[in-house]
Amino acid sequence: MSLRFYFCFLVLYAGISIQTKCFGNICLPKDHVAFFIFGDSIVDVGNNKYITTYLQANFFPYGETFFKYPTGRASNGRLIPDFIAERANLPLIPPYLYPGSNQYIDGANFASIGARVLAETHRGLVIDLNTQLNYFKNMETLLKHKLGEEEANTLLVKAVYLICIGNNDYFVPFTTNSSVLKSYSPEKYLNMVIGNLTTAIKEIYKKGGRKYVFLGLPPAGCAPSIKALIPGNTGACMEELTALAKLHNRALSKVFPKLESQVKGFKYSLADFYSFFIERINSPSKYGMSEGKITCCGSGPYRGIPSCEERSNEYKLCEKVSDFLFF
């Protein structure tokens, strides 16, 4: 993660105090800042463990490097929200659906592997953005019961909101037989995704959300799982998909300044996830890695076939995970 991204994030978290305030048996620093996460596999810390779906990461080799057991994270170790929580002096934020996780004082993670902005693109198999938003509203009600309406509102206003979603919406026509995107022009489909995402942000704002960190889309067409679908295994990226990611990021960069000028107190940081990935794909050695184009765990071309997710014996696992950009 870039130093600029961390700097922007820590600025949003500035001002934490050691003074405390108690509500029954719950005591918080006076300027406590909670952390709420919405998104897909890049930020899901385990919600998919608790729904019926084949999109799971709750088995080895997932989790083997840091946690030493599978946590539901689609990674060998920690994800972006985990590192941010650590930098913000917060505990690791648990998945919203984790049994018994009903305090939410430090925040909650609503993300889901495979999540989309548009529910109809993967209905029933993931926790889409609208469902994540409904979970957030349910949590708001619970916080008001625990803390009282005024203090719950204060917590939500002071909180930081990380949003990372949209990538899977554009995978649809390239990885499935779905006709959802194919029935629209790319421009109209893009506007649908951006429009629904903007609506969700406004809903979070109504509930108190003021400070946001957004991750732009990575160059999805360069992911090994996508390149494995290209006939001939040329190693080239799928340009149509990469172009959609660029258009999405460009549209996002125009949405947030408008929101900032339209709604009081809206603050944001937009991380250039696209450049972050392209640099590491093309020059992994600059970042302490040796491989930026092949997945650590998988099978087939570029180990891009997600056989790890099928719990099969077909996959190959790299010897040193830290050498690889893609797990």
C-alpha positions as CSV (number, residue, x, y, z in Angstrom):
1,M,0.0,0.0,0.0
2,S,1.4,3.4,-1.0
3,L,2.7,5.9,1.6
4,R,0.4,8.5,0.2
5,F,-2.6,6.2,0.9
6,Y,-1.5,5.6,4.5
7,F,-0.9,9.3,4.9
8,C,-4.4,10.2,3.7
9,F,-5.9,7.5,5.9
10,L,-4.1,8.6,9.0
11,V,-5.1,12.2,8.5
12,L,-8.7,11.1,8.6
13,Y,-7.9,9.3,11.8
14,A,-6.1,12.2,13.4
15,G,-7.0,13.4,16.9
16,I,-7.4,10.2,18.9
17,S,-7.4,10.9,22.7
18,I,-6.7,8.7,25.7
19,Q,-9.6,10.3,27.7
20,T,-12.4,7.8,28.2
21,K,-16.2,7.9,28.3
22,C,-18.3,5.0,29.6
23,F,-21.8,3.8,28.7
24,G,-22.6,1.1,31.2
25,N,-19.8,-1.5,30.9
26,I,-18.6,0.0,27.6
27,C,-15.8,2.5,27.9
28,L,-14.3,4.3,24.9
29,P,-11.6,7.0,24.3
30,K,-13.3,10.4,24.2
31,D,-12.3,10.8,20.5
32,H,-12.7,7.1,19.6
33,V,-12.8,6.5,15.8
34,A,-14.6,3.4,14.5
35,F,-13.9,1.7,11.2
36,F,-16.5,0.3,8.8
37,I,-15.7,-1.6,5.6
38,F,-17.9,-2.3,2.6
39,G,-16.7,-4.3,-0.5
40,D,-15.6,-7.5,-2.1
41,S,-12.8,-10.2,-1.7
42,I,-10.1,-7.5,-1.4
43,V,-11.5,-6.5,2.0
44,D,-13.7,-9.4,3.1
45,V,-12.4,-10.8,6.4
46,G,-14.8,-13.8,6.6
47,N,-18.4,-12.9,6.0
48,N,-18.8,-15.6,3.3
49,K,-18.1,-18.3,5.9
50,Y,-21.6,-17.6,7.2
51,I,-23.6,-17.7,4.0
52,T,-24.5,-20.5,1.5
53,T,-22.1,-20.0,-1.4
54,Y,-19.3,-21.7,-3.2
55,L,-17.2,-18.5,-3.0
56,Q,-15.4,-19.5,0.2
57,A,-11.9,-19.2,1.5
58,N,-12.4,-21.0,4.8
59,F,-10.0,-23.9,4.1
60,F,-6.2,-24.4,3.6
61,P,-4.0,-23.1,2.2
62,Y,-5.8,-19.8,2.9
63,G,-4.7,-18.1,6.1
64,E,-1.6,-20.3,6.5
65,T,1.0,-17.6,6.7
66,F,-0.2,-15.2,9.4
67,F,-3.2,-16.6,11.2
68,K,-2.0,-20.3,10.7
69,Y,-5.6,-21.3,10.0
70,P,-8.2,-20.3,7.4
71,T,-10.2,-17.2,8.5
72,G,-12.3,-16.7,5.4
73,R,-10.0,-14.1,3.9
74,A,-9.1,-14.8,0.3
75,S,-5.4,-14.5,1.1
76,N,-2.6,-16.4,2.9
77,G,-2.7,-13.7,5.6
78,R,-4.0,-10.2,6.4
79,L,-5.9,-7.9,4.1
80,I,-5.9,-4.1,3.7
81,P,-8.5,-3.5,6.5
82,D,-6.3,-5.5,8.9
83,F,-3.2,-3.3,8.3
84,I,-5.3,-0.1,8.5
85,A,-6.8,-1.2,11.8
86,E,-3.4,-1.9,13.2
87,R,-2.1,1.6,12.1
88,A,-5.2,3.2,13.7
89,N,-4.6,1.3,17.0
90,L,-7.8,-0.7,16.6
91,P,-8.3,-4.4,17.0
92,L,-8.8,-6.4,13.8
93,I,-12.3,-5.5,12.7
94,P,-14.4,-8.8,12.6
95,P,-16.9,-9.8,9.9
96,Y,-20.4,-8.5,10.6
97,L,-21.8,-12.0,10.4
98,Y,-19.3,-13.5,12.9
99,P,-21.4,-15.2,15.7
100,G,-21.5,-13.1,18.9
101,S,-19.9,-10.1,17.2
102,N,-22.6,-7.5,18.3
103,Q,-20.7,-4.7,19.9
104,Y,-19.6,-2.8,16.7
105,I,-18.0,-0.1,18.9
106,D,-14.7,-0.4,17.0
107,G,-16.5,-0.9,13.7
108,A,-17.7,-3.8,11.4
109,N,-16.8,-5.4,8.2
110,F,-19.7,-6.0,5.8
111,A,-17.7,-7.1,2.7
112,S,-18.2,-10.3,0.8
113,I,-16.1,-12.3,-1.6
114,G,-17.5,-11.9,-5.1
115,A,-19.7,-8.9,-4.0
116,R,-21.2,-6.6,-6.7
117,V,-22.6,-3.2,-6.7
118,L,-25.5,-4.5,-8.8
119,A,-27.3,-7.3,-7.0
120,E,-28.7,-8.9,-10.2
121,T,-25.2,-9.9,-11.4
122,H,-24.7,-12.6,-8.8
123,R,-27.9,-12.8,-6.9
124,G,-28.1,-15.1,-3.9
125,L,-24.4,-16.1,-4.0
126,V,-22.8,-13.1,-2.3
127,I,-23.6,-10.2,0.0
128,D,-24.2,-7.5,-2.6
129,L,-23.7,-3.8,-1.7
130,N,-27.3,-3.1,-1.0
131,T,-27.5,-6.0,1.4
132,Q,-24.3,-4.8,3.1
133,L,-26.0,-1.4,3.4
134,N,-29.0,-3.1,5.1
135,Y,-26.7,-4.8,7.5
136,F,-25.1,-1.4,8.3
137,K,-28.6,0.0,9.0
138,N,-29.4,-2.9,11.3
139,M,-26.1,-2.3,13.1
140,E,-27.0,1.4,13.5
141,T,-30.2,0.4,15.3
142,L,-28.3,-1.8,17.7
143,L,-25.7,0.9,18.4
144,K,-28.5,3.3,19.4
145,H,-29.9,0.8,21.8
146,K,-26.5,0.2,23.4
147,L,-25.1,3.8,23.5
148,G,-28.2,6.0,23.1
149,E,-29.1,7.9,19.9
150,E,-26.8,10.9,20.5
151,E,-23.7,8.9,21.2
152,A,-24.4,6.4,18.4
153,N,-24.8,9.2,16.0
154,T,-21.5,10.7,17.2
155,L,-19.7,7.4,16.7
156,L,-21.0,7.1,13.2
157,V,-20.0,10.7,12.3
158,K,-16.5,10.3,13.6
159,A,-16.0,6.9,11.9
160,V,-13.9,6.2,8.8
161,Y,-15.6,4.2,6.0
162,L,-13.5,2.1,3.6
163,I,-15.2,1.1,0.3
164,C,-13.8,-1.3,-2.2
165,I,-16.3,-2.7,-4.7
166,G,-17.1,-2.8,-8.4
167,N,-14.5,-5.1,-9.8
168,N,-16.8,-8.1,-9.9
169,D,-19.6,-6.2,-11.7
170,Y,-17.4,-5.9,-14.8
171,F,-16.2,-9.6,-14.7
172,V,-19.7,-10.8,-15.5
173,P,-19.7,-10.9,-19.4
174,F,-16.2,-12.4,-19.4
175,T,-16.5,-15.1,-16.8
176,T,-20.1,-16.2,-17.0
177,N,-23.0,-16.7,-19.4
178,S,-24.9,-13.9,-17.8
179,S,-26.8,-11.5,-20.1
180,V,-26.9,-8.7,-17.5
181,L,-24.1,-6.6,-19.0
182,K,-24.6,-7.8,-22.6
183,S,-28.1,-6.2,-22.7
184,Y,-26.6,-2.7,-22.1
185,S,-24.0,-0.6,-23.8
186,P,-20.7,-0.4,-21.8
187,E,-21.4,3.2,-21.1
188,K,-25.0,2.6,-19.8
189,Y,-23.8,-0.3,-17.6
190,L,-21.0,1.8,-16.2
191,N,-23.4,4.5,-15.3
192,M,-25.6,1.9,-13.6
193,V,-22.7,0.8,-11.4
194,I,-21.5,4.3,-10.6
195,G,-25.1,5.5,-10.0
196,N,-25.9,2.6,-7.5
197,L,-22.6,3.1,-5.8
198,T,-23.2,6.8,-5.4
199,T,-26.7,6.1,-4.0
200,A,-25.2,3.8,-1.4
201,I,-22.6,6.4,-0.3
202,K,-25.4,8.9,0.1
203,E,-27.3,6.4,2.3
204,I,-24.2,5.9,4.5
205,Y,-23.9,9.7,4.7
206,K,-27.5,10.0,5.9
207,K,-26.6,7.6,8.7
208,G,-23.7,9.8,9.7
209,G,-20.8,8.8,7.4
210,R,-18.5,11.7,6.7
211,K,-15.0,10.4,6.2
212,Y,-14.3,7.9,3.4
213,V,-11.4,5.9,1.9
214,F,-12.1,4.5,-1.6
215,L,-10.1,2.0,-3.5
216,G,-10.2,2.4,-7.2
217,L,-10.4,-0.7,-9.4
218,P,-7.2,-2.7,-10.2
219,P,-6.3,-3.7,-13.8
220,A,-8.7,-6.6,-13.7
221,G,-7.9,-7.7,-17.2
222,C,-4.4,-8.5,-16.1
223,A,-5.3,-10.8,-13.3
224,P,-4.1,-14.4,-13.9
225,S,-7.7,-15.7,-13.5
226,I,-8.7,-13.6,-16.5
227,K,-5.6,-14.2,-18.6
228,A,-6.2,-17.9,-18.2
229,L,-9.4,-17.5,-20.2
230,I,-7.7,-15.9,-23.2
231,P,-7.2,-18.5,-26.0
232,G,-3.6,-19.1,-26.9
233,N,-2.1,-18.1,-23.5
234,T,-0.3,-15.2,-25.0
235,G,0.2,-13.5,-21.6
236,A,-1.6,-10.4,-22.8
237,C,-4.2,-8.7,-20.6
238,M,-7.8,-8.7,-21.5
239,E,-8.0,-5.2,-22.8
240,E,-11.8,-4.9,-22.8
241,L,-12.0,-5.5,-19.1
242,T,-9.0,-3.3,-18.3
243,A,-10.6,-0.5,-20.3
244,L,-13.8,-0.8,-18.2
245,A,-11.7,-0.5,-15.0
246,K,-10.1,2.6,-16.3
247,L,-13.5,4.1,-17.2
248,H,-14.9,3.2,-13.8
249,N,-11.9,4.9,-12.0
250,R,-12.3,8.0,-14.2
251,A,-16.0,8.2,-13.4
252,L,-15.3,7.8,-9.6
253,S,-12.7,10.6,-9.6
254,K,-15.5,12.9,-10.9
255,V,-18.2,11.7,-8.4
256,F,-16.4,12.5,-5.2
257,P,-15.5,16.2,-5.8
258,K,-19.2,16.7,-6.7
259,L,-20.3,15.0,-3.4
260,E,-17.8,17.1,-1.5
261,S,-19.3,20.3,-2.9
262,Q,-22.9,19.1,-2.5
263,V,-23.0,17.6,1.1
264,K,-21.6,19.2,4.2
265,G,-18.6,17.6,5.9
266,F,-18.0,14.9,3.2
267,K,-14.2,14.1,3.1
268,Y,-12.6,11.4,1.1
269,S,-9.3,9.8,0.0
270,L,-9.2,7.9,-3.4
271,A,-6.4,5.4,-3.7
272,D,-5.1,4.8,-7.2
273,F,-5.3,1.0,-7.0
274,Y,-4.9,0.6,-10.7
275,S,-1.4,2.2,-10.8
276,F,-0.5,0.4,-7.6
277,F,-1.1,-3.0,-9.3
278,I,0.3,-2.2,-12.7
279,E,3.6,-1.1,-11.2
280,R,3.9,-4.3,-9.2
281,I,2.8,-6.5,-12.1
282,N,5.4,-5.1,-14.4
283,S,8.2,-4.4,-11.8
284,P,7.7,-6.8,-8.9
285,S,11.4,-6.7,-7.9
286,K,11.1,-3.0,-7.0
287,Y,8.7,-4.1,-4.3
288,G,10.5,-7.1,-2.9
289,M,8.8,-9.7,-5.1
290,S,10.0,-11.9,-7.9
291,E,6.6,-12.7,-9.6
292,G,3.9,-10.3,-10.6
293,K,2.1,-12.3,-13.4
294,I,1.5,-15.8,-12.0
295,T,-0.7,-16.7,-9.0
296,C,0.9,-18.4,-6.0
297,C,-1.9,-20.9,-5.6
298,G,-3.9,-22.3,-8.5
299,S,-3.7,-24.5,-11.6
300,G,-3.6,-24.1,-15.4
301,P,-2.2,-21.2,-17.3
302,Y,-0.5,-18.6,-14.9
303,R,-2.0,-20.8,-12.1
304,G,-5.1,-18.7,-12.9
305,I,-7.7,-21.4,-12.6
306,P,-8.9,-21.0,-9.0
307,S,-8.7,-24.6,-8.0
308,C,-7.7,-23.6,-4.5
309,E,-11.3,-22.5,-4.1
310,E,-12.5,-25.9,-5.1
311,R,-10.6,-27.6,-2.4
312,S,-9.2,-30.0,-4.9
313,N,-5.8,-31.7,-5.1
314,E,-5.1,-30.2,-8.5
315,Y,-3.6,-26.9,-7.4
316,K,0.0,-26.0,-7.1
317,L,1.2,-23.9,-4.2
318,C,4.3,-21.7,-4.5
319,E,7.1,-22.2,-2.0
320,K,7.5,-18.6,-0.9
321,V,4.2,-16.6,-0.8
322,S,5.9,-13.3,-0.3
323,D,7.6,-13.6,-3.7
324,F,4.1,-13.4,-5.4
325,L,1.8,-10.4,-6.0
326,F,-1.2,-12.7,-6.5
327,F,-2.0,-15.4,-4.0
